[in-house]
Amino acid sequence: MPCYFNAGVMVMDLVQWREGDYTNKIEKWMRIQKERRIYDLGSLPPFLLVFGGNIEAIDHKWNQHGLCGDNVVHSCRSLHPGPVSLLHWSRKGKPWVRLDEVQHCPVDRLHIRSAILDV
């Protein structure tokens, strides 16, 4: 069982969520954070504190995360092998930010294609 997860893409059983009162538990940590800064990493720590490893992994095709690369050193990640259903550009390296750069990540063209289709 994994002890870490990516809060950008979550699948949850809403019945268990309500029964476990998870909204209030997560909001409690958010209030503590607002009063006195006890963690970094944005929205992820309250989930880690509440679930404490009580999570299940989902197949990579449902969260192809980490595509952000690094805009400073121009490092890029590749897609996981096999079918991919959801692309997740986490952190600051969003493809729409890199479009104007001379050097963008090869996987960014997947976003470019979908953005063109959305117009």
Secondary structure, 3 states (H helix, E strand, C coil): CCCCCCCCCCCCCHHHHHHCCHHHHHHHHHHHHHHCCCCCCCCHHHHHHHHCCCCCCCCHHHCECCCCCECCCCECCCCCCCCCCCECCCCCCCHHHHCCCCCCCCCHHHHHHHHHHHC
